[in-house]
Amino acid sequence: MRRKQGSLVPLETKILSTAAVLRDEGVKEFYGFQIAKTMGMDSGIYYGTIYRALKRLQDMGLVNSRWEEQPLDSNRPRRRLYWL
């Protein structure tokens, strides 16, 4: 899908609207897999696509991100946390 300058593709729009719903529910920061689960990613979109879209949204200034300080569970890697 070709993108017009300054426009969003449908996946990016869906990520932003899902993030807004999470924010309204009290979730200040979210991570990629959380967004995918909330969106119901059984539609054939790969999880890696979510992370590339989040990076594009960050480059556009629509989301911010940071690395998690210390995982609560030491058996998993740090997450990249995003917020609107």
C-alpha positions as CSV (number, residue, x, y, z in Angstrom):
1,M,0.0,0.0,0.0
2,R,1.4,3.4,-1.0
3,R,1.2,6.2,1.5
4,K,0.4,9.7,0.7
5,Q,2.7,12.2,2.3
6,G,1.5,13.0,5.9
7,S,-1.2,10.3,5.9
8,L,-1.7,7.2,7.9
9,V,-2.3,3.7,6.7
10,P,-5.3,1.8,8.2
11,L,-3.1,-0.2,10.6
12,E,-1.6,3.0,12.1
13,T,-5.0,4.5,12.5
14,K,-6.2,1.4,14.3
15,I,-3.2,1.4,16.6
16,L,-3.8,5.0,17.5
17,S,-7.5,4.4,18.2
18,T,-6.7,1.3,20.3
19,A,-4.1,3.2,22.3
20,A,-6.7,5.9,22.9
21,V,-9.1,3.3,24.2
22,L,-6.4,1.8,26.5
23,R,-5.6,5.3,27.8
24,D,-9.3,6.0,28.5
25,E,-9.3,2.7,30.5
26,G,-6.4,4.0,32.6
27,V,-3.5,2.3,30.8
28,K,-0.8,5.1,30.6
29,E,1.8,3.1,28.7
30,F,1.3,0.1,26.4
31,Y,3.6,-2.3,24.6
32,G,3.3,-3.8,21.2
33,F,1.9,-7.2,22.1
34,Q,-0.6,-5.6,24.4
35,I,-1.9,-3.5,21.5
36,A,-2.0,-6.5,19.2
37,K,-4.0,-8.5,21.8
38,T,-6.4,-5.6,22.3
39,M,-6.9,-5.1,18.6
40,G,-7.6,-8.9,18.2
41,M,-4.7,-9.8,15.9
42,D,-6.3,-12.9,14.5
43,S,-6.7,-11.1,11.2
44,G,-3.4,-12.3,9.7
45,I,-1.3,-9.3,10.6
46,Y,2.1,-10.3,11.9
47,Y,3.3,-8.9,15.2
48,G,6.4,-7.5,13.6
49,T,4.1,-5.3,11.5
50,I,2.8,-3.7,14.6
51,Y,6.3,-2.8,15.8
52,R,7.2,-1.3,12.4
53,A,4.0,0.7,12.5
54,L,4.7,1.9,16.0
55,K,8.2,3.0,14.9
56,R,6.6,5.0,12.0
57,L,4.1,6.6,14.4
58,Q,6.9,7.5,16.7
59,D,8.9,9.1,13.8
60,M,5.8,11.1,13.0
61,G,5.6,12.3,16.6
62,L,2.2,10.6,17.3
63,V,3.5,8.3,20.0
64,N,6.5,8.4,22.3
65,S,8.4,5.4,23.7
66,R,11.0,4.4,26.3
67,W,12.6,1.1,27.3
68,E,11.2,-0.5,30.5
69,E,13.5,0.1,33.4
70,Q,13.5,-3.4,34.9
71,P,11.1,-6.2,34.0
72,L,8.8,-7.3,36.8
73,D,9.5,-10.9,35.8
74,S,13.2,-11.5,35.5
75,N,12.7,-14.3,33.0
76,R,11.6,-12.0,30.1
77,P,13.4,-9.2,28.3
78,R,12.6,-5.5,28.8
79,R,9.7,-4.1,26.8
80,R,9.5,-1.0,24.8
81,L,6.7,1.0,26.3
82,Y,4.7,3.5,24.2
83,W,2.2,6.3,25.1
84,L,0.2,8.9,23.2
